[in-house]
Amino acid sequence: MDKKQSETLMGRLIILPLQKISAVLENIVDNKILDGFVNGIGKGMEYAGRQVRYLQSGQLSSYFLIMVLCLIIFLVVQIGLM
Protein backbone atom coordinates (compact mmCIF):
# COMPACT_ATOMS: atom_id res chain seq x y z
CA MET A 1 0.00 0.00 0.00
CA ASP A 2 1.52 3.28 -1.01
CA LYS A 3 1.04 6.73 0.50
CA LYS A 4 -1.81 7.79 -1.77
CA GLN A 5 -3.81 4.63 -1.07
CA SER A 6 -3.31 4.98 2.69
CA GLU A 7 -4.46 8.63 2.57
CA THR A 8 -7.52 7.63 0.56
CA LEU A 9 -8.31 4.82 2.98
CA MET A 10 -7.83 7.11 6.00
CA GLY A 11 -10.04 9.70 4.35
CA ARG A 12 -12.84 7.19 3.80
CA LEU A 13 -12.59 5.43 7.15
CA ILE A 14 -11.83 8.32 9.50
CA ILE A 15 -12.18 11.77 8.00
CA LEU A 16 -15.44 11.38 6.07
CA PRO A 17 -17.39 9.82 8.99
CA LEU A 18 -16.07 12.49 11.38
CA GLN A 19 -17.15 15.23 8.98
CA LYS A 20 -20.64 13.75 8.77
CA ILE A 21 -20.88 13.39 12.55
CA SER A 22 -19.73 16.99 13.05
CA ALA A 23 -22.33 18.24 10.54
CA VAL A 24 -25.09 16.42 12.43
CA LEU A 25 -23.84 17.69 15.79
CA GLU A 26 -23.59 21.22 14.44
CA ASN A 27 -27.19 21.06 13.31
CA ILE A 28 -28.46 19.62 16.58
CA VAL A 29 -26.25 21.22 19.22
CA ASP A 30 -25.50 24.59 17.68
CA ASN A 31 -28.65 25.39 15.76
CA LYS A 32 -31.19 23.86 18.10
CA ILE A 33 -29.80 23.78 21.64
CA LEU A 34 -27.43 26.75 21.84
CA ASP A 35 -29.45 29.06 19.61
CA GLY A 36 -32.62 28.07 21.46
CA PHE A 37 -30.97 28.85 24.79
CA VAL A 38 -29.72 32.26 23.63
CA ASN A 39 -33.05 33.15 22.03
CA GLY A 40 -34.85 32.01 25.19
CA ILE A 41 -32.75 34.34 27.32
CA GLY A 42 -33.55 37.21 24.96
CA LYS A 43 -37.28 36.49 25.11
CA GLY A 44 -37.10 36.19 28.90
CA MET A 45 -35.43 39.60 29.20
CA GLU A 46 -38.00 41.10 26.85
CA TYR A 47 -40.80 39.68 29.00
CA ALA A 48 -39.14 40.90 32.20
CA GLY A 49 -38.82 44.38 30.70
CA ARG A 50 -42.52 44.46 29.89
CA GLN A 51 -43.38 43.37 33.43
CA VAL A 52 -41.06 45.92 35.09
CA ARG A 53 -42.75 48.67 33.10
CA TYR A 54 -45.79 48.27 35.35
CA LEU A 55 -43.68 48.99 38.44
CA GLN A 56 -42.60 52.38 37.12
CA SER A 57 -45.10 54.79 38.57
CA GLY A 58 -42.85 57.80 39.02
CA GLN A 59 -43.51 57.90 42.76
CA LEU A 60 -40.35 57.86 44.84
CA SER A 61 -42.07 56.20 47.81
CA SER A 62 -43.02 53.15 45.76
CA TYR A 63 -39.44 52.85 44.44
CA PHE A 64 -38.13 53.02 48.01
CA LEU A 65 -40.62 50.38 49.16
CA ILE A 66 -39.57 48.00 46.38
CA MET A 67 -35.90 48.58 47.21
CA VAL A 68 -36.47 47.82 50.91
CA LEU A 69 -38.50 44.70 50.12
CA CYS A 70 -35.77 43.43 47.76
CA LEU A 71 -33.14 44.11 50.41
CA ILE A 72 -35.13 42.16 53.00
CA ILE A 73 -35.60 39.24 50.59
CA PHE A 74 -31.87 39.30 49.79
CA LEU A 75 -30.92 39.24 53.48
CA VAL A 76 -33.36 36.41 54.26
CA VAL A 77 -31.96 34.33 51.41
CA GLN A 78 -28.37 35.03 52.44
CA ILE A 79 -29.00 34.21 56.09
CA GLY A 80 -30.92 31.08 55.05
CA LEU A 81 -27.97 29.86 52.99
CA MET A 82 -25.52 30.14 55.88
Buried (B, 14 or more C-beta within 10 A) or exposed (E): EEEEEEEEEEEEEEEEEEEEEEEEEEEEEEEEEEEEEEEEEEEEEEEEEEEEEEEEEEEEEEEEEEEEEEEEEEEEEEEEEE
